[in-house]
Amino acid sequence: MAVVYHPASSLVAKLEGVHLFHFDGAPCAQRVRFALYEKGLPRGREVQYLADDDEACCGENGRWVSRRVSLVKKEHMTQAYGEIHPNLVVPALVHDGVLHIESMDIVEYLDDAFGGTPLIPKYDHAVLEDSRALTRRGEDLHRSVRFVTFRWGLRGLARLSSKEENHLRKLMADTPDGESLVEFYTGYDNNTIPESVYIGHLDKLNAAFSDLEARLQDGRAFLSGANLTMADVIWAMKTLRLSECGYPFQQCFPACAEWYTRLSSRQSFQEGVLGKHRLTSKTFCAKAAVEHWLGIGLKGEVLQRMA
Ligand SMILES: N[C@@H](CCC(=O)N[C@@H](CS)C(=O)NCC(=O)O)C(=O)O
């Protein structure tokens, strides 16, 4: 369990109930919001992410307090947020003064701490092993989704200025973090990541979804069998993100598309995941459709590689 025992921020200890530091469009945060809704905990009031007055810090019965950290405004790349999440990423969850990081660890924690839909299939060892293995594969492909998103979804939109890049380097100087943002942004900002690297990540995702397509052929409702598990949580958010970049699930992986329709029609997805992100999501899908029409979209790239 990724609990941060001695967080640098004094805010953490003050928080009562459940507080989520998140961003509406971030897949890692969407996983946690989906799980919270499946656990019967809808979104509560919105609070400025660093607010530390008594009113902001108190919990909300049966709901979680939303502390939105804007990735667009680079609020995660600040000293203050770094004292909450040492890796400068979302999400971070605080439950009664205890800080949890790592989205899938948070999902596991929520599964233990609250009722609602079980997401960790402890009732069946084989299903549990399978769901864990699929979840790990999803985690391993986190970087691949990042590369594909920045290349075809965000394109140049998320570039940092050299001032911002230097600031990030300083903030992360003491973070022994394998997922460091610095290396990625340095390559992305300076346009030095070769196209073959982006394509390599795309190929890994194509291979993973081919495997998911194969396992769904037996008509199972969810990835590890008849019940929803954490594996569906992580893969559904990847599917949403890639769909927003124009990934042609319907053409290439019809069983995955059907499974995703099932997942995304759940209230937890409609309210917890899409909610305030709905319009942005639609805008990205529309942008991807135009790019396909212009011949520069992800859809054409995938169709060509899968042919
Ligand atoms: N392994 C972490 C990864 C967290 C992560 O990378 N979050 C992304 C959003 S999905 C983020 O905050 N990125 C910041 C950025 O790209 O600048 C988890 O699962 O919680």
The ligand as an SDF file (V2000), in Angstrom:
LIG
                    3D

 20 19  0  0  0  0  0  0  0  0999 V2000
    1.7150    5.7170  -11.0810 N   0  0  0  0  0  0  0  0  0  0  0  0
    1.0020    6.9170  -10.8100 C   0  0  0  0  0  0  0  0  0  0  0  0
    1.0490    7.7740  -12.0360 C   0  0  0  0  0  0  0  0  0  0  0  0
    0.4050    9.1260  -11.8190 C   0  0  0  0  0  0  0  0  0  0  0  0
    0.4930   10.0120  -13.0590 C   0  0  0  0  0  0  0  0  0  0  0  0
    1.3900    9.8920  -13.9160 O   0  0  0  0  0  0  0  0  0  0  0  0
   -0.4630   10.9280  -13.1820 N   0  0  0  0  0  0  0  0  0  0  0  0
   -0.5330   11.7760  -14.3460 C   0  0  0  0  0  0  0  0  0  0  0  0
   -1.9880   11.9280  -14.7830 C   0  0  0  0  0  0  0  0  0  0  0  0
   -2.6530   10.3750  -15.3160 S   0  0  0  0  0  0  0  0  0  0  0  0
   -0.0090   13.1640  -14.0230 C   0  0  0  0  0  0  0  0  0  0  0  0
   -0.3070   13.7060  -12.9800 O   0  0  0  0  0  0  0  0  0  0  0  0
    0.7780   13.7280  -14.9410 N   0  0  0  0  0  0  0  0  0  0  0  0
    1.3300   15.0260  -14.8030 C   0  0  0  0  0  0  0  0  0  0  0  0
    2.0030   15.4750  -16.0660 C   0  0  0  0  0  0  0  0  0  0  0  0
    1.9650   14.7590  -17.0550 O   0  0  0  0  0  0  0  0  0  0  0  0
    2.5790   16.5740  -16.0670 O   0  0  0  0  0  0  0  0  0  0  0  0
   -0.4380    6.5770  -10.3960 C   0  0  0  0  0  0  0  0  0  0  0  0
   -0.9730    5.6030  -10.9280 O   0  0  0  0  0  0  0  0  0  0  0  0
   -0.9990    7.2670   -9.5480 O   0  0  0  0  0  0  0  0  0  0  0  0
  1  2  1  0
  2  3  1  0
  2 18  1  0
  3  4  1  0
  4  5  1  0
  5  6  2  0
  5  7  1  0
  7  8  1  0
  8  9  1  0
  8 11  1  0
  9 10  1  0
 11 12  2  0
 11 13  1  0
 13 14  1  0
 14 15  1  0
 15 16  2  0
 15 17  1  0
 18 19  2  0
 18 20  1  0
M  END
$$$$
